Amino acid sequence: MRQPVAPLCHPEPSEGSQPLAFGTPVLLGMLCVVLSAGCASVPLSSLPPAVEEAGSAGEITSASGTATLRFAAVSAVAVAPRIQPVHLPAMPRQQQVDPAGPGGPDPAVVDEFPDEFVIDGGDRGNPVHYQSHLRYGVETEDTIAEYTDDEGTSHILPSNRVAIYAPRFAAVRMVQLPVEGFGIERMAASHRLLREVRLTIREGPHLHKQQAGAVGARVRSRASGLLAEARTAGVSRLLRTGEHVKLINVFGDTGDLVAGRMDQAGVARLARSLENAAAWAGDEAPRATASTATGQSIQSTPWVNSFTGVEVKHKEIGELKLVKLADRDTALSDDVVLFTLRFDNVGERPLTQVRIIDNLSPRLEYIKDSATLGFTDEDEKTPAAEARGGRITVDDNEQGSEVLVFELDEPLPGGVGGVITFQARVR
Amino acid sequence: MLQGILPRFVIRGAMVVLLFSWTAPTSAQDAYSPLSARMPPGVVGNWSAQAGRSGSPRQMYFQPVEVRLVDTGPSGGGRVTWYAMGRGREGMATEVAPHAAGLLVGATYRVGISDMPEFPGVTVYPTIEVIDRLHPPEGRRYEFPIPVELTGEDIRLALQGKLVTRVVFLEEPRLAAGNEQTRPMMVRDLDPKSNALAEADRVGRPMAILRLGSRTAPIEGSPESVNFFNMGRQPIELSRPAISKAVSRIGTRTQPVALRISGTPSGTVRIRSTGRRMLQVAGGVR
């Protein structure tokens, strides 16, 4: 059974950080603070009101009139509202949405005329990336997922792009009185003044091009001196003819040794060598020895008696897939569009810190409290204590719309997915 | 030695001066725009047609354009009369505003605005120049027409002798303001000396130009009337059957002209008058 996780206390209570009984010496409490890596136990009665409010977001345990508050040594932040849970045993809405089905926007038209569509999803423009622990590149219309696999590697995954045909128009207006316009434009014509001044003629005699050309004695000096010397210096180019003498060691050219055979000439040469050896060696007569080796063959037939199995505990690393859908392909102003974010861990190992970020287009307005979250391995029979949870944070994206951040409370096991739905109004 | 180095320094110095004297255009407004909404009606449309926005000659595209009247009275605010390729009154179709009709991209049409409760007896004849088209899903063109709005303020300005020019543009969603779609649509007034077409192109895609003045219609049957009402001599596509009940010119009420329209919703619409003379054939060369 999974236990609910306190949102502000990141480390789980370790065995060494049990709640202290009332009346425990203060020094022992301070030692526990050090050992519990930043989690402190403070008597509840001694807490000021402000800390008690913060304690509502932490984990409070009480036993026999003793209350302790455990919180992390990080700055407290506003708790995001919890997403309304929804159970999706069969996910009927998913079966009705088919982005590749008939009636959907033609991708070629979307690429060529994107101004006629309200687009949400994908990663347009500057790709999302991290630099100095800060995230960059989340522009409007972007929808990405962040997660960390069990090896500690962080990943960024963009979703697909959803296009809804919803052109919106505006106009610019210009009110003119034609008579007034003519008068002003004629008075503004200053061409005659410029012609009378004729600045271009006055500047003509001041052109320095001809003087600079006449001074160019540098060209003659180069042509007369240096180039000629360079040509004569080229005669001094010498070609060295080296003589390469290849020495052939005729003493080693014994064909019988190389080829491994012995003909009549070779026998005679061997006999002559034997004579020479005998003549030089004195009483030590050379002799030729030979041996014959008898080969044996061994045949064996292996007989399998037993099999030994080795269990390979290698599971595929976790990997997230993210698909975005919309329940309609066209919309008018004030229409409500239901967006669906389907995420799945297609690997076998869990994923942690799963977070989905959706930066809405300025043409979309998030409908408050419309987000739902459900998982594929949960249904209405799942106890509430075991149900996973998630949170949504809605912030202004400073471009006329909101950025939605969906964050899962717990790691996402392998083979488990979920669905996030939210509604947005087309402006 | 000095004579050889000095020109080199002079050339390098001149290049540096040129480099710092040249500045890139600071905004799109500095770009040269050859077209303007102040050009005569039809010039921008011709450029657009030559650019291929109107489709091929054998498959011309009729872009639905909806005329809306705002602050001109209750129940739609008046009537709109479409003038198409035809002769005299037989080329007219009058409908209660708002009403949409398919206009050829690149063509200029004359429409009549009449029976406005706030302006009794007044009829104005603005022109609509369609310069671009939309690409809605198949068979759903009339769900997404180009809205051309005329407000009571526009009518009053026109009656004062002023020329009102509206450039309707498709908003770029990434540059659009994060507010609700308003009725009437968002309108921004520009300086009379500015280029409204270039400004619309900066923030979106210009779709149509509306020009409204106080010009009265010429006498019926005169040579000027042909050029006045049938500017481009282009066909028109009506979205649904229309009965011209009260066509008013200069305040005179005329006899209604019955039109019979047949065809499929997707393309060809054939309109015949009761006199068996073909009024128009839309949907391309058949």
Boltz contact constraints between the chains, C-beta under 6 A:
constraints:
  - contact:
      token1: [A, 109]
      token2: [B, 135]
      max_distance: 6.0
  - contact:
      token1: [A, 113]
      token2: [B, 135]
      max_distance: 6.0
  - contact:
      token1: [A, 115]
      token2: [B, 170]
      max_distance: 6.0
  - contact:
      token1: [A, 115]
      token2: [B, 172]
      max_distance: 6.0
  - contact:
      token1: [A, 115]
      token2: [B, 205]
      max_distance: 6.0
  - contact:
      token1: [A, 116]
      token2: [B, 134]
      max_distance: 6.0
  - contact:
      token1: [A, 118]
      token2: [B, 173]
      max_distance: 6.0
  - contact:
      token1: [A, 167]
      token2: [B, 144]
      max_distance: 6.0
  - contact:
      token1: [A, 167]
      token2: [B, 170]
      max_distance: 6.0
  - contact:
      token1: [A, 168]
      token2: [B, 171]
      max_distance: 6.0
  - contact:
      token1: [A, 168]
      token2: [B, 181]
      max_distance: 6.0
  - contact:
      token1: [A, 169]
      token2: [B, 147]
      max_distance: 6.0
  - contact:
      token1: [A, 169]
      token2: [B, 168]
      max_distance: 6.0
  - contact:
      token1: [A, 169]
      token2: [B, 170]
      max_distance: 6.0
  - contact:
      token1: [A, 169]
      token2: [B, 185]
      max_distance: 6.0
  - contact:
      token1: [A, 170]
      token2: [B, 171]
      max_distance: 6.0
  - contact:
      token1: [A, 170]
      token2: [B, 185]
      max_distance: 6.0
  - contact:
      token1: [A, 170]
      token2: [B, 186]
      max_distance: 6.0
  - contact:
      token1: [A, 171]
      token2: [B, 166]
      max_distance: 6.0
  - contact:
      token1: [A, 171]
      token2: [B, 168]
      max_distance: 6.0
  - contact:
      token1: [A, 171]
      token2: [B, 185]
      max_distance: 6.0
  - contact:
      token1: [A, 171]
      token2: [B, 187]
      max_distance: 6.0
  - contact:
      token1: [A, 172]
      token2: [B, 167]
      max_distance: 6.0
  - contact:
      token1: [A, 172]
      token2: [B, 188]
      max_distance: 6.0
  - contact:
      token1: [A, 172]
      token2: [B, 190]
      max_distance: 6.0
  - contact:
      token1: [A, 172]
      token2: [B, 196]
      max_distance: 6.0
  - contact:
      token1: [A, 172]
      token2: [B, 199]
      max_distance: 6.0
  - contact:
      token1: [A, 172]
      token2: [B, 200]
      max_distance: 6.0
  - contact:
      token1: [A, 173]
      token2: [B, 166]
      max_distance: 6.0
  - contact:
      token1: [A, 173]
      token2: [B, 187]
      max_distance: 6.0
  - contact:
      token1: [A, 173]
      token2: [B, 189]
      max_distance: 6.0
  - contact:
      token1: [A, 174]
      token2: [B, 165]
      max_distance: 6.0
  - contact:
      token1: [A, 174]
      token2: [B, 190]
      max_distance: 6.0
  - contact:
      token1: [A, 174]
      token2: [B, 192]
      max_distance: 6.0
  - contact:
      token1: [A, 174]
      token2: [B, 196]
      max_distance: 6.0
  - contact:
      token1: [A, 175]
      token2: [B, 157]
      max_distance: 6.0
  - contact:
      token1: [A, 175]
      token2: [B, 162]
      max_distance: 6.0
  - contact:
      token1: [A, 175]
      token2: [B, 164]
      max_distance: 6.0
  - contact:
      token1: [A, 176]
      token2: [B, 163]
      max_distance: 6.0
  - contact:
      token1: [A, 176]
      token2: [B, 192]
      max_distance: 6.0
  - contact:
      token1: [A, 177]
      token2: [B, 162]
      max_distance: 6.0
  - contact:
      token1: [A, 218]
      token2: [B, 4]
      max_distance: 6.0
  - contact:
      token1: [A, 333]
      token2: [B, 181]
      max_distance: 6.0
  - contact:
      token1: [A, 361]
      token2: [B, 173]
      max_distance: 6.0
  - contact:
      token1: [A, 362]
      token2: [B, 176]
      max_distance: 6.0
  - contact:
      token1: [A, 362]
      token2: [B, 178]
      max_distance: 6.0
  - contact:
      token1: [A, 363]
      token2: [B, 173]
      max_distance: 6.0
  - contact:
      token1: [A, 363]
      token2: [B, 176]
      max_distance: 6.0
  - contact:
      token1: [A, 400]
      token2: [B, 178]
      max_distance: 6.0
  - contact:
      token1: [A, 401]
      token2: [B, 178]
      max_distance: 6.0
  - contact:
      token1: [A, 427]
      token2: [B, 180]
      max_distance: 6.0
